[in-house]
Amino acid sequence: MKYVIYILAIFFSISGIAQNNVLFEKGNKLYNQGKYLEAIEVYKQILDSDNHSAELYFNLGNAYYKLNGVAPSIYYYEKALQLDPNDKDILNNLAFAKNMTIDAIDTVPEAWTTKLINNIANYMTFDGWAKTAIVFVICFVLLFIFYDFAYTSVKKRVAFIGSMASLVFIIGSLVLAFHKFNLEKSDRPAIVFAQESKVKAEPNLRSEEAFMLHEGTKVQVLDTINNWKKIKLSDGKTGWIPSADIKTL
């Protein structure tokens, strides 16, 4: 009975993949025919089956871009970028889509030390840094054992230096792993979908207006209270925006 369940699960999985491939090709055909709304509907059928890929999000972004959909095109390009951060086509099209936005927001420059550490931490995932630390732990143990059994002073010196270097790399890998974890935890991006949204100083309608945002602007979500979200812009400004006006990535 257990094997029958496994076989059925594999069968339905393969069937689902085949169906999604058919839908993806259908969506591409509609897109090439200039039927962008129809293509979007087909692409979203694939999303409804919990099938996600950079290619699917990229094509959705392209379709919305053709329809001058500022917010959704940027949203889906950003989703594609999350799955494939180094894809040049996604980066280029995202830049074109951002040119359609109204808000011109400066970016607070990072200190070179912070930028360097963040770049190193982003080189791998949290799991990647954790696995790297484990590898260096194994190296440390092996070198320590080698040091204990080495008979010549030269071999002992080499083993000692190697074990100390491994210890340094263990500590460095763990520090970068937790730094990467904190970066991912604090990174809660969202896209403004409202054509125009008044950002308030406090989470209520009676509060004074802090500033105005328009569709397509990317923000960071800091907190949530009832139907309000506290956001932060790249220039450091903060405020409260109605939850319905943004869509989190």
Number of C-alpha atoms within 10 A of each C-alpha: 6 6 8 9 10 10 12 11 12 12 12 11 12 12 12 15 15 12 12 19 13 13 18 21 14 16 28 22 14 18 20 12 10 13 15 22 17 14 26 20 13 20 23 18 16 22 15 9 11 9 13 14 15 20 16 22 24 23 23 30 29 25 28 22 23 16 12 13 19 25 27 23 27 32 29 26 28 25 21 25 21 13 14 15 13 10 12 11 12 25 17 11 18 23 13 13 24 18 13 16 16 13 15 10 13 10 10 10 9 9 8 9 9 10 12 12 13 15 12 12 21 18 12 15 15 22 12 13 23 18 15 18 23 15 14 20 18 13 18 23 14 15 21 18 13 17 21 12 11 15 10 9 10 10 14 18 13 15 21 18 14 18 23 15 14 21 18 13 18 23 14 14 22 18 16 24 24 15 17 24 17 12 15 13 9 12 13 15 17 20 24 26 24 18 12 12 17 19 25 22 18 17 19 15 15 9 12 12 14 15 14 12 22 20 23 27 23 28 21 20 23 16 12 15 12 9 12 21 23 22 23 18 17 14 11 11 11 20 21 28 28 21 16 12 21 24 17 15 15
